[in-house]
Amino acid sequence: MKTITEIRKAVATLANRINRKLKDLSTAFKRAWLIVKGKSVLSKVTGVTYNGIQKALSRLTKYNPQAVSVELVREPKNQHDIYSVGVNVSVNRSTAYQIGYLPRDLAQCISQGYG
């Protein structure tokens, strides 16, 4: 179990990384706390233009959002990035389909235990 000091340090580190993109430290800290608490991650997904994924994404809009599950899957053996986190979706608990990856900075934070 992490101490409060370790948690605060993780939040500050994550907020600084988020702030590089947002340029708004207050919002960055709010998002960092949500990520660390495991309540929310708001992010774009990279790699969605590869291999017909756009068609799969357009099909997802036809379903009730509550029927769609999103799962984050670490890929430590990924040869391009050891911190990569894949984004998989499924509808009504069907077989999951990978639609892309989290952006590198966010994936690194999550992979290192900040989220």
KEVEX-842461 format. One record per residue: x, y, z of N, C-alpha, C in turn. Coordinates in steps of 0.05 Angstrom, whole numbers, padded with zeros to 5 digits, always signed. Layout:
N
XYZXYZXYZ;...
This chain:
115
+00017-00024+00000+00000+00000+00000+00018+00025+00000;+00010+00044-00016+00026+00069-00018+00020+00088+00005;+00040+00103+00013+00035+00123+00034+00024+00148+00021;+00013+00166+00037+00001+00190+00026+00022+00207+00012;+00047+00206+00022+00069+00221+00009+00074+00210-00019;+00074+00183-00022+00079+00171-00048+00056+00178-00067;+00032+00178-00057+00008+00184-00074+00010+00213-00083;+00016+00231-00065+00018+00259-00072+00040+00264-00093;+00062+00250-00089+00084+00252-00108+00075+00242-00136;+00061+00220-00136+00051+00209-00161+00032+00228-00175;+00014+00241-00159-00005+00260-00170+00010+00284-00182;+00030+00294-00167+00045+00317-00177+00060+00311-00203;+00072+00287-00204+00086+00279-00228+00068+00277-00252;+00045+00264-00247+00025+00260-00268+00014+00287-00277;+00008+00305-00258-00003+00331-00264+00016+00347-00281;+00042+00346-00275+00062+00360-00291+00063+00350-00319;+00060+00323-00322+00060+00312-00350+00035+00321-00365;+00013+00320-00351-00012+00329-00364-00011+00359-00371;+00001+00375-00353+00003+00403-00357+00019+00411-00382;+00038+00394-00390+00054+00399-00414+00035+00401-00439;+00014+00386-00438-00005+00386-00461-00027+00408-00457;-00037+00410-00432-00060+00428-00427-00052+00457-00423;-00029+00461-00412-00020+00489-00404-00039+00501-00384;-00051+00485-00367-00069+00494-00345-00064+00476-00321;-00048+00485-00302-00039+00468-00280-00062+00459-00262;-00081+00477-00258-00104+00471-00241-00120+00447-00253;-00126+00449-00278-00141+00427-00292-00124+00402-00292;-00098+00405-00296-00080+00382-00297-00081+00367-00270;-00081+00382-00248-00082+00369-00221-00108+00355-00217;-00130+00367-00226-00157+00354-00223-00157+00328-00238;-00147+00328-00263-00147+00304-00279-00128+00283-00267;-00106+00292-00256-00087+00273-00244-00099+00259-00220;-00113+00274-00203-00127+00261-00180-00148+00241-00189;-00163+00248-00209-00183+00229-00219-00170+00203-00230;-00148+00206-00243-00134+00182-00254-00123+00166-00231;-00110+00178-00211-00098+00164-00189-00120+00150-00172;-00143+00163-00169-00165+00151-00154-00179+00129-00170;-00172+00127-00196-00184+00106-00213-00212+00113-00221;-00220+00138-00221-00248+00146-00227-00251+00154-00256;-00231+00166-00269-00235+00176-00296-00209+00180-00310;-00210+00174-00336-00188+00179-00354-00200+00190-00379;-00194+00215-00385-00204+00228-00410-00180+00230-00429;-00181+00216-00451-00158+00217-00469-00166+00209-00497;-00151+00219-00516-00154+00209-00543-00140+00182-00546;-00148+00167-00566-00135+00141-00571-00119+00144-00596;-00094+00135-00596-00077+00137-00619-00079+00112-00636;-00073+00114-00661-00072+00091-00679-00099+00083-00690;-00119+00100-00688-00146+00093-00697-00150+00095-00727;-00130+00104-00741-00133+00105-00771-00120+00080-00784;-00110+00062-00768-00096+00039-00778-00116+00015-00783;-00113+00002-00805-00126-00024-00810-00156-00025-00807;-00170-00005-00817-00199-00005-00817-00213-00001-00791;-00198+00010-00772-00210+00015-00745-00232+00036-00746;-00230+00054-00765-00251+00075-00767-00279+00062-00772;-00280+00041-00788-00305+00027-00792-00316+00015-00767;-00298+00003-00751-00306-00010-00726-00317+00012-00707;-00303+00035-00706-00312+00056-00688-00339+00067-00697;-00344+00069-00723-00370+00079-00732-00392+00059-00725;-00386+00034-00725-00406+00014-00717-00412+00016-00687;-00393+00024-00671-00398+00026-00642-00418+00047-00635;-00421+00067-00652-00440+00089-00646-00469+00079-00648;-00474+00056-00660-00501+00045-00662-00511+00032-00637;-00492+00027-00618-00500+00013-00593-00504+00032-00570;-00520+00023-00551-00524+00038-00526-00496+00040-00512;-00488+00064-00504-00461+00066-00491-00457+00048-00467;-00479+00040-00453-00476+00022-00430-00470-00006-00439;-00474-00013-00464-00468-00039-00474-00439-00042-00483;-00426-00019-00486-00398-00019-00495-00379-00018-00471;-00361-00037-00471-00340-00038-00450-00313-00030-00461;-00298-00015-00446-00271-00008-00454-00252-00019-00433;-00231-00032-00443-00211-00044-00426-00183-00034-00434;-00167-00027-00414-00139-00019-00419-00122-00043-00413;-00104-00049-00432-00087-00073-00430-00058-00065-00434;-00042-00069-00412-00014-00063-00414+00000-00082-00433;+00019-00073-00448+00035-00089-00467+00065-00085-00462;+00075-00096-00439+00103-00091-00432+00123-00104-00452;+00114-00123-00468+00131-00135-00488+00129-00122-00515;+00115-00100-00518+00113-00085-00543+00140-00075-00551;+00149-00082-00574+00177-00075-00583+00181-00046-00589;+00159-00030-00592+00161-00002-00598+00161+00015-00573;+00147+00006-00552+00144+00021-00528+00137+00002-00505;+00155-00001-00486+00150-00020-00463+00128-00010-00445;+00120+00015-00447+00099+00026-00430+00072+00026-00444;+00070+00015-00468+00046+00017-00484+00022+00005-00470;-00001+00018-00473-00027+00009-00462-00047+00008-00485;-00056-00015-00492-00076-00019-00513-00104-00012-00503;-00121-00003-00521-00149+00003-00515-00166-00017-00530;-00180-00034-00515-00197-00055-00526-00226-00048-00520;-00244-00053-00539-00272-00049-00535-00287-00075-00541;-00310-00078-00528-00328-00100-00534-00356-00091-00530;-00375-00104-00544-00403-00097-00542-00417-00121-00529;-00432-00116-00508-00446-00137-00494-00429-00161-00486;-00405-00154-00477-00385-00174-00468-00376-00194-00490;-00377-00185-00515-00368-00202-00537-00337-00201-00537;-00325-00214-00556-00296-00214-00559-00286-00186-00562;-00265-00179-00547-00254-00152-00547-00239-00147-00573;-00240-00122-00582-00227-00113-00607-00209-00089-00600;-00183-00091-00608-00165-00069-00602-00169-00046-00622;-00175-00022-00611-00180+00001-00628-00156+00020-00629;-00137+00016-00612-00113+00034-00612-00098+00032-00586;-00084+00054-00580-00067+00056-00556-00071+00083-00542;-00066+00083-00517-00065+00109-00502-00041+00124-00511;-00042+00151-00511-00019+00167-00518+00005+00160-00499;+00029+00162-00510+00053+00153-00496+00056+00163-00468;+00052+00189-00463+00056+00201-00436+00036+00189-00416;+00011+00187-00423-00009+00175-00405-00003+00146-00401;+00004+00131-00422+00010+00103-00419+00033+00098-00400;+00053+00115-00402+00076+00112-00384+00068+00117-00355;+00052+00137-00350+00043+00142-00323+00027+00118-00312;+00009+00108-00327-00008+00085-00318+00010+00060-00315;+00028+00056-00333+00045+00032-00332+00063+00032-00307;+00071+00056-00299+00089+00058-00276+00074+00059-00249;+00048+00055-00250+00032+00053-00226+00021+00079-00215;+00019+00099-00232+00008+00124-00223-00022+00126-00227;-00034+00106-00239-00063+00107-00244-00078+00083-00236;
